Amino acid sequence: MRRKKILIPIEIIPAHLHLSQKMWVTLFGKKTEPQILRRLDQRGQAVYRQTVTVKGPKGELKNVRVLGGARRQTQIELSEAEALALGIKPIWRLSGKLSCSAGCKLIGPAGKAVVKNGVIIPFPHLHLNHKEAEVFGLCQGQKIEVGFLEDKESKIQVMVRVHPSFRAALHLMPDLAAKLWLSSSEKVILENQI
């Protein structure tokens, strides 16, 4: 069988939060509706105009954007450098895997809250829809190695995330992208695994 290859865009994702509905009300009040700044390429997701301050034992990070829609559990995604600067132990996780993750304080315009766990450093992850995953012999939760179009020497381990609403993209935090000298114009080379 002939090996298939596609080029997938890289999205460098800054620090952000996903809030539960209850946490939204605590931080912004009952009457405040989310205001969309822009829609994201992943269907059903958006960057809101509203921001929050994330506070740790050693400092705070202001103007952290909220991403929507609402989640069952509040999740704060930071880069490793940001977590260390705040005095928060950096724990690498996949989105949604929050047990035994770090905590922080969130400060919004209408209130503040302590989050006991929910702070993660998101593991580099590749978004694919079911059709794309099937073509390349990949499944949800699989760890694979990917290379890059411009820098043929560098390779990194990424987790595969599969959902019908996803569009093919590799998500990286800024400090990992900087370490690898990658920009959003770089492409990932994906080859089928079968």
Backbone torsions as a table, in degrees:
resi	resn	phi	psi	omega
1	MET	NA	135.9	-180.0
2	ARG	-74.7	131.6	-179.1
3	ARG	-72.4	134.1	178.2
4	LYS	-95.2	147.5	177.7
5	LYS	-135.1	140.1	169.8
6	ILE	-135.8	157.2	175.3
7	LEU	-101.4	130.1	-176.2
8	ILE	-118.2	135.2	-179.8
9	PRO	-69.4	153.6	174.0
10	ILE	-101.2	135.0	173.6
11	GLU	-117.3	118.2	178.9
12	ILE	-91.9	115.1	-168.9
13	ILE	-104.1	119.5	177.2
14	PRO	-74.9	173.2	177.3
15	ALA	-52.0	140.5	179.7
16	HIS	-160.9	170.9	179.3
17	LEU	-129.6	149.7	166.9
18	HIS	-116.6	123.6	-175.5
19	LEU	-107.4	145.1	168.3
20	SER	-73.2	162.6	179.4
21	GLN	-61.6	-39.9	179.7
22	LYS	-63.0	-43.0	179.8
23	MET	-67.3	-36.8	176.7
24	TRP	-56.7	-47.9	-179.1
25	VAL	-62.7	-41.5	178.8
26	THR	-60.3	-44.5	-174.1
27	LEU	-84.1	-32.1	-173.3
28	PHE	-118.5	-11.7	-179.3
29	GLY	92.2	160.3	-176.1
30	LYS	-66.9	-30.6	-172.9
31	LYS	-89.0	-10.3	-177.3
32	THR	-84.4	121.8	176.2
33	GLU	-96.3	146.5	176.5
34	PRO	-61.3	136.5	175.8
35	GLN	-109.3	119.4	-176.2
36	ILE	-76.4	122.8	173.7
37	LEU	-80.9	-47.6	173.4
38	ARG	-162.9	153.2	177.2
39	ARG	-82.0	146.5	177.4
40	LEU	-92.6	163.3	-179.8
41	ASP	-66.6	-27.1	176.2
42	GLN	-77.8	120.6	-173.5
43	ARG	-55.2	138.7	177.0
44	GLY	83.3	0.5	-179.4
45	GLN	-113.6	147.0	-178.2
46	ALA	-148.6	156.0	171.1
47	VAL	-94.3	127.9	178.8
48	TYR	-92.3	156.7	175.0
49	ARG	-68.8	-29.0	-176.9
50	GLN	-67.5	141.9	178.5
51	THR	-128.9	163.2	-177.7
52	VAL	-134.5	153.6	170.2
53	THR	-96.6	129.5	176.4
54	VAL	-101.7	122.6	-175.8
55	LYS	-116.2	133.1	175.2
56	GLY	-121.2	-177.1	-178.5
57	PRO	-61.3	-26.3	-174.7
58	LYS	-111.4	-2.0	-178.6
59	GLY	169.5	-171.4	-179.6
60	GLU	-140.0	153.6	178.4
61	LEU	-117.6	114.9	-175.7
62	LYS	-92.3	160.8	173.5
63	ASN	58.3	42.6	176.6
64	VAL	-84.0	123.6	-175.6
65	ARG	-70.9	146.4	173.1
66	VAL	-94.9	133.6	174.4
67	LEU	-105.2	143.0	179.6
68	GLY	-119.8	168.8	6.2
69	GLY	-80.2	-170.6	-175.9
70	ALA	-66.7	148.7	176.8
71	ARG	-111.9	161.9	175.2
72	ARG	-66.9	-36.1	-178.6
73	GLN	-131.1	139.1	178.9
74	THR	-65.3	134.9	-178.7
75	GLN	-135.2	131.3	179.7
76	ILE	-114.7	122.2	-178.2
77	GLU	-110.8	116.5	-179.0
78	LEU	-120.4	161.3	169.2
79	SER	-78.8	163.1	179.0
80	GLU	-60.8	-42.2	180.0
81	ALA	-62.3	-41.1	179.5
82	GLU	-65.2	-43.6	179.7
83	ALA	-60.6	-46.6	-179.9
84	LEU	-62.7	-40.5	179.0
85	ALA	-63.5	-31.0	179.1
86	LEU	-85.2	-7.1	-176.9
87	GLY	80.0	23.6	180.0
88	ILE	-103.9	129.8	179.7
89	LYS	-63.3	121.7	-178.4
90	PRO	-75.0	119.6	179.5
91	ILE	-119.4	116.8	-179.8
92	TRP	-78.4	127.3	-178.7
93	ARG	-147.4	162.8	167.5
94	LEU	-83.5	150.5	177.0
95	SER	-53.4	134.2	178.6
96	GLY	90.5	-15.2	179.4
97	LYS	-95.4	85.9	-168.3
98	LEU	-108.4	-5.0	-177.8
99	SER	-62.7	137.0	-179.2
100	CYS	61.8	19.9	174.6
101	SER	-82.7	172.8	-176.2
102	ALA	-77.0	166.5	177.7
103	GLY	-116.8	175.3	178.7
104	CYS	-166.2	-179.1	172.3
105	LYS	-112.1	138.7	176.1
106	LEU	-112.0	135.2	-179.4
107	ILE	-124.5	120.7	178.1
108	GLY	-118.0	178.4	-178.3
109	PRO	-67.9	-22.5	-177.1
110	ALA	-108.6	-9.1	-178.2
111	GLY	175.6	179.8	179.1
112	LYS	-135.2	161.7	-178.4
113	ALA	-153.7	149.5	172.9
114	VAL	-96.4	127.7	176.4
115	VAL	-103.4	115.5	-176.1
116	LYS	-71.0	-38.0	170.6
117	ASN	-148.4	154.6	-176.2
118	GLY	146.2	-8.0	178.2
119	VAL	-89.3	122.2	179.1
120	ILE	-133.4	158.9	165.6
121	ILE	-101.6	109.8	-174.3
122	PRO	-67.2	127.4	176.4
123	PHE	-62.5	140.8	177.5
124	PRO	-53.0	130.5	-174.3
125	HIS	-139.4	147.4	-177.1
126	LEU	-107.2	116.6	177.1
127	HIS	-84.7	130.6	175.1
128	LEU	-141.8	150.2	169.6
129	ASN	-87.5	174.5	-174.4
130	HIS	-61.1	-40.2	-178.3
131	LYS	-64.6	-45.6	178.8
132	GLU	-61.7	-43.4	180.0
133	ALA	-62.4	-41.9	-179.2
134	GLU	-64.3	-44.5	-179.8
135	VAL	-57.9	-36.7	-176.1
136	PHE	-99.8	8.8	175.8
137	GLY	65.4	35.5	-177.6
138	LEU	-114.4	155.7	178.0
139	CYS	-138.9	162.1	-180.0
140	GLN	-52.7	131.1	175.6
141	GLY	84.6	-1.6	-179.6
142	GLN	-75.7	140.9	176.4
143	LYS	-101.0	127.8	-179.7
144	ILE	-133.3	165.5	175.6
145	GLU	-105.1	134.2	178.1
146	VAL	-124.8	152.7	175.4
147	GLY	-114.3	-179.9	-174.1
148	PHE	-124.4	151.4	-176.7
149	LEU	-64.3	-50.3	-175.8
150	GLU	-79.5	-41.7	-176.9
151	ASP	-105.9	90.2	-175.1
152	LYS	-68.6	-19.1	-176.9
153	GLU	-77.9	-38.5	-173.9
154	SER	-78.6	139.2	174.0
155	LYS	-140.4	145.8	176.4
156	ILE	-135.8	156.9	174.7
157	GLN	-85.5	134.1	177.1
158	VAL	-134.5	155.3	175.2
159	MET	-96.8	142.7	178.9
160	VAL	-91.6	130.6	174.8
161	ARG	-121.0	125.9	-175.3
162	VAL	-120.3	130.3	177.8
163	HIS	-157.8	145.4	-179.0
164	PRO	-57.9	-28.2	-176.8
165	SER	-86.0	-6.4	-174.9
166	PHE	-76.8	151.6	171.1
167	ARG	-117.9	139.3	-175.0
168	ALA	-55.7	120.6	177.2
169	ALA	-165.8	146.0	173.5
170	LEU	-100.2	124.5	179.2
171	HIS	-100.4	126.8	177.8
172	LEU	-130.5	147.9	171.9
173	MET	-80.1	154.9	-173.6
174	PRO	-58.6	-38.2	-176.1
175	ASP	-70.4	-33.8	175.9
176	LEU	-68.8	-41.9	177.6
177	ALA	-60.7	-41.7	179.6
178	ALA	-65.5	-41.2	179.4
179	LYS	-60.0	-36.4	-180.0
180	LEU	-90.9	0.4	-177.0
181	TRP	56.8	46.4	179.8
182	LEU	-106.5	146.9	173.6
183	SER	-124.5	173.1	179.7
184	SER	-68.0	-11.5	177.6
185	SER	-84.1	-12.6	178.9
186	GLU	-72.5	155.5	178.6
187	LYS	-124.0	148.5	174.7
188	VAL	-94.6	139.0	174.8
189	ILE	-95.3	119.6	177.2
190	LEU	-111.7	125.2	176.6
191	GLU	-112.0	149.2	179.7
192	ASN	-65.9	147.0	-175.3
193	GLN	-97.5	7.2	-177.9
194	ILE	-117.6	NA	NA
